[in-house]
Amino acid sequence: MQHDVTVILGTSGLRLDTWAEYQVRLSMLRPGSPWTFTLYRSDTAESTWQRLRRDLRFGEKVFVSIDGAGLLNGYIGQIKHVTHPNTGETLTIAGQDLAGPALRWHADPRVKLKGLTISDALARLFQPLGITAIVGDHADAARLVQLGTARGPRALRSTSATRRTRPIDFSHPRPGETVWQVAEAIARRAGYMLWTGPHPDNGLTVVLDSPAYDSAPQFEFFRSEREGTAGSRTNILDAEHDVNLTAVPTEVTAFTGSARGAVLPARSGTTVLNGALGNSTVLGGWQVADLLEQPLYVKAERARDPAGATRTAERFIAEANADLRTLRITVKGHGQHGKVYAVNTMTSVRDELAFPEPINERMLILDATFTGSPGAAQTTQLTLGPQGAIVVTPEAS
């Protein structure tokens, strides 16, 4: 199936569909969604190429879609013109989604956040950058738009009774902190993750929720074995099963900062062991013979008792374990069953060629990179994580 991949310029509405090459990456764990779109030259009167001379501008907002399903709302940060005797003349535009500036530029330390709800606090943080941030009340919100199953403004309304209305205990940004750093810190303290998705009307949705591990699988990936090679019943082109313990702590000790005269010492420490490192199931079948000690010592800024310090230590372990084991696969096309691959979507994976033992489990799409060019098939590289691998621990009980 050939997918219809387009970029539409926000101001002029120019549709860039005469592409020579494109790459768009979405991720739950790495915000910013980089994208590139290369067009070939056409001398046809009033062609897309000719219109680009007058319509293309830095900072121009763009909307990327696949088969009409919203994929990414971004902006142009780079323009590259290339001439080559063999490949001819091309123009490449590139950028990030609208959260890009929030990753680099600082939050105003004069902004008061204490007492606001999470939704209001995020809106106040992103507003100076000109970003319309809408907090999804449920993880289904942005996923439905990306899948292509919901495309109108109602797609992002909550399907959950949960509301993020509790006032936050976060006074103001510190000098030098980026907007995203502050926003993510607020989300983590409340026990949620923060990532972005497209919105059909307002550009960007900031999704505040947990991984959708309980949702039904939307896609199936399989690779069968026949005499040591992939059999005919296979839709996985290549796979990389990666288990990496290098940056994962064996234990975390969190120190509290209780006041003098309290029952606890002024700097009491609580140690939590990382049980995942001794679990062969978590490690994809691998055993651990003897692991070098990899201790981590942190300060629990807001904890005043052992329970608070324990939650802090558990949060550091959970964040380190989030991508301890991943499965990266490349598949043909950009979706299945009329749905486009979307992050935070459960899948069913069966890989008989996996090592050290076959894989047969449910996994979550953490990252999706869409690539295509006229000389090669359209493919998607997906990074999958085991069900339950990401655990977000709130700072408060």
Buried (B, 14 or more C-beta within 10 A) or exposed (E): EEBEBBBBBBEBEBEBEBBBBBBBBBBBBBBBBBBBBBBBBEEEEEEBBBBBEEBBEEEBBBBBBBBEBBBBBBBBBEBEEEEEEEEEBBBBBBBBBBBBBBBEEBBEEEBEBEEBBBBBBBBBBBEBBEBBBBBBBBBBBBBBBBBBBBBEEEBBEEEEEEEBEEEBBBEBBEEEBBBBBBBBBBBBBBBBBBBBBBBBEBBBBBBBBBBBBEBEBBBEBBBBBEEEEBEEEBBBBEBEBEBEBEEBBBBBBBBBBBEEEEEBEEEBBBBBEBEBBEEEEBBBBBEEEEEEEBEBEBBBEBBBBBEBBBBBBBBBBBBBBBBBBBBBBBBEBBBBEEBBBBBBBBBBBBBBBBEEEBBEBBBBBBBBBBBBBEEEEBBBBBBBBBBEBBBBBEBEE
